[in-house]
Amino acid sequence: MFAVAKNVIYHLKGIVLSYSQIYFSNNIWLGIALMIISFFDPGIGLSGIIAIVTCQLSCLFFNFNISSIYDGAYTYNALLLGLAMGSFYQMSLPFLTVLVITSMLTFFLTVWIAGRLSKIGLPYLSLPFLLAIWVILLGLSNFTGIKLVSKETFSLQLWFPNLFINVTKLIDSTSFSDYLHLYFRSLSAVIFQYNDLAGIIIAFCLLLRSRMAFALSIYGFSIGYLFYYNFEGDFTPLIYSYIGFNFILAAIALGGFFIVPSAKSHFLLLFVIPVTALVLSALHTVFGHLHLPLYSLPYTIVVLLVVGVLQIRQFSNGLELVNLQQYSPELNHYKTLYLKKRFAGQTYFHIYLPIIGEWTISQGHLGNITHKEGWKYAWDFDVRDEMNATYKAPGTDVKDYYCYDLPVIAPSSGYVIAIKDGIEDNLISDVNLVQNWGNTVIIKHADGLYTKLSHLKPDSIKVKEGDWIHAGEQIATCGSSGRSPEPHLHFQVQANPYIGSQTLYYPIAYYLVKLNNAYSFHNFSIPQEGQIVRNIIPSSLLLNAFSLIPGRNIVWNIIDGAKNKENKWSVYVDIYNKKYLYCHTTKSSAYFVNDGVLFYFTDFYGTKKSFLYQFYISFHKVILGCYKGIEINDWLMPQVFFNKLPMLFQDFLAPFYHFLDGNYNFKFGAVDNYMNPEKIIFETNCNGRVFNKNVKKIDSKMSIDKSGISIVEIQNKNKKTTATCVY
Amino acid sequence: MAKKIYERPIIRPLNTGMMNKFGTRTEYLPVTHIDGVSVKSLIKQYGSPLFVFSERQMRENIRFAKRTFETRYPKVQFAWSYKTNYLNAICNVYHQEGSWAEVVSRFEYDKAINNGVPGDKIIFNGPDKTDEDLRVAIKNNSPIHIDHLDELYRLTDIATEMKVKPRVAIRVNMDTGIYPMWDRFGFNYETGQAWDAINKILASGKLDLVGLHTHIGTYMLTPSAYGVAAAKMADLALGIKNKYDTVIQYIDMGGGFASQNTLKGSFLKGSDIVPPISEYAEVICTALLNAGFKNTELPTLYLETGRALIDNAGFLLGSVIANKRLSDGRKATILDFGVNILFTSFWYDHKISPAQEFGMHTEDTVLYGPLCMNIDVIRENISLPPLNAGDQVVVHHTGAYTVTQSMQFIALRPAVVMIDLMGKPHVIKKKESLKDLEKNEEMPEFLKQFKLV
């Protein structure tokens, strides 16, 4: 019984979302508003719903992926068809027969076209609807038995004529009445309404739903309008069926839906909208002879063209395609920007330093000794004392050098694929230019990703070709063979498996730099010449506390102001192999990554009132190695700190300028001892910023002991939340 | 041209040794300055004899040792061995360099606390810990290294009574192939005593076994013995993980690294045979890295190195009181410091340099201390240039065990000076006075009055 009720709710949601899909949204309220507007003419509204339901039943009957009707993706084309037919014909039995059949046809077209186009990464937009409606218009004329009665006027207009006339009069009284009429009617024409009232309501709903989409609709329409106006275009097709909505849809689609909203995406529209106008005009000429309406064909062609072309660029700068569709230009913008800020430099495969303890980069990238031209992305390491000397007096023998014979470890896991051994260490200052790399080990981490360690001590190599070695495993010791006037370690990443291959620019995943006896944390960057660097060794206490293994449950006892509540979390994995914390109490999820050095959250879905959300913000990024004085910084989205009103202004401006943002800082507080900690407290500060000035603050603290996370304290404005991990 | 040095004539037999184009010379150069401060000015200002420590050398030593270990093993922690030298200023140099404290008695423990070392960074070793000592250590969360079963039982009782789980380690002794084998401290590995103690600790559940400790000997000239010891310790730690699923946080390899002093009876000089710290580091780190620990469960390596970190940073300055000729014709020189303050001369042939320029001739000499005791011999035989009364000498490698083992037998203890990094001397311990000596004495009433006739 419960399951049936749940299914019905999903289907009802699917119906509503079909409406919002038309305007590139997945918002239920927008869907409901559009549905109500479609009932301005009950015939249109009803046939729209019949078309959707037919689609949904087809999906169930033919066993298609049901999740695609829950979000309206498989049904919005049928909805368009229903609305179109409802606007042409009176309700009758032949009409219903045709409607049901063609709705099923639209569904099949949708599934087929979606399947084909998704393989090349393109959307199907309203192609299925266009094909289906043309089939009806061309095909029905031969069936004289099917008598469809064309509609003259529009029902609500008949019943409340004053309402519509007054709205039209109101617009007439403004100085841009032509423009406004065309804008509002075009906006409503998307759902076959063609009147000012519907247009105004839709524009208002669009504004509520998305400032960026609203701004883009005006921006895009204005460009198209001005293009027609200035170049004395023939306005007939624009006025006849108000297909000026092609400018609006193209603007929303390319300005903020398929492309991340930005100054460049707005710039792009200056080119795209005139092209749409030309395509529209050209198609109008052709389709006019066939007596077929164009509807959304021009915008569909232009969007497919632009998205398809942008996909085949080698890199993008400021004009990014949306990777994970958020169904909102705002979310597309903020999330992409925030993910880019956070993870742009990240590499999928992590390479660490091939050393134990603190070493100095004696020659970095583009060094002036040997790291030049094709070999410029390499590092040399040695060990120095406080006086910056690499050796203990007299320094005439390799053994006097601090780094000589020190262990060299695997920078990451992989197969040993090439070894060169048996080359003697040089006398100090001498170089072996014949076997210039000296004793060398090459490790294959992945196809096209190799690391090479050179100048090793002869006979010190502890691995064999073909061995699988783990990150951190010792492979040899540091020597002075090859072109090495004094003992040092040469380390490079390369794309080919050969000794002598050129270097590849590849950052080191995580490391610490020591300066003035203090460490600083670096991620995915290039260690610089002269820096003293070391790897980060995770602390077992922190590893244990953040080892969130799927299936693990955490129960919190939360004191939130004066209230006391209990939340239960579980760790789950989704179908894309991403781990997330799920709060059973608030039904929220927070996606996280634990890569052994960092624990960080990537995304959140659910209610912002939940403790999980507070936790997600307050412990956005945590380092698992315990070193005195290190800090990590991160970014937070402005929505975390600012409510709807300031965000309203920011949304309009966001593609061009951000005056609101948020940042995050992590540092260790009291740690009982950094070597074998048994009690760690760390502190984080989150700041909401206006014009780079901190105005909002969330200060948090987490205590960790042997049993894991023990207490969490979050101070947000005057509200203090204290949570104790029960188990 | 400088005035030529006058030296009294000496008579020495010709011996047929290896030909040497430089002739027979003394092995030493004069040492007139320590860290840029002249020996004469030091003696003039602080008196003779005088202990001098070089802050620069101490820091250099600990940094070198740390670097040597930390570039071979990811988790290393040094703990300053208080018994080696527990002058507070000395300890604080090492604490500033990140060393914890390793103590073997209550008063050393209290010293460490007073020096500002947090309780959980004081390793409490030694066979003699009273109930009270244990209580204090438990309260401060200090790791307690258990030496014998009786201590284990007492500690278990105290822990039960205090309702806390103290952090403990056991000291393990073992055969590492060297002689003498130290088996008087801790529990033996080969006979299963160590496992017996481990089983008792983990079965009782009253104590938190966090570490394993060994200290295989002192002045160890064979680094490979440490490799054997580290492997056996790792074996225990892995065994504990397997049997009880308890991860051992640290393995304490103790101390015992040799300094460059020459042991009595050694054919070669210490500086020629003592292995560098890197050789100890190499075998210990290799043994631990290859033992098979999981990457995330690698134990921290604790080191309680004392001697090797300070011996060469300490100097004893003294003056010649007199010269005399013994009945067998040997030359003897009486110095103003004796075995009471240079206790280590019982087992070392300390290197001693004159503190002033000298000529090319040397003479075999016996060096005596100032005590009116027959045992007061600093060197039975040393080849030195002729020294005159009032001349100064510098004894090298006197940083370890000298100050802590010195006593006021016959002569009072001298001042101790530390030369800082800028070359400025600081008194870190004042010269002992009669008042200091009699401070704790008490006179019964009936002995206060007497008349000597």
Interface residues (C-beta under 8 A of the other chain):
Chain A: I355 I356 G357 E358 W359 V383 D385 E386 K392 Y402 C403 D405 L406 P407 H470 G472 Q474 N535 I537 P538 S540 L543 D672 N673 M675 N676 E678
Chain B: R59 E60 R63 F64 R67 T68 E70 T71 R72 Y73 P74 K75 Q77 P118 D120 K121 N141 V210 V247 Q249 Y250 S278 E282 C285 T286 L289 N290 N295 T296 E297 T300
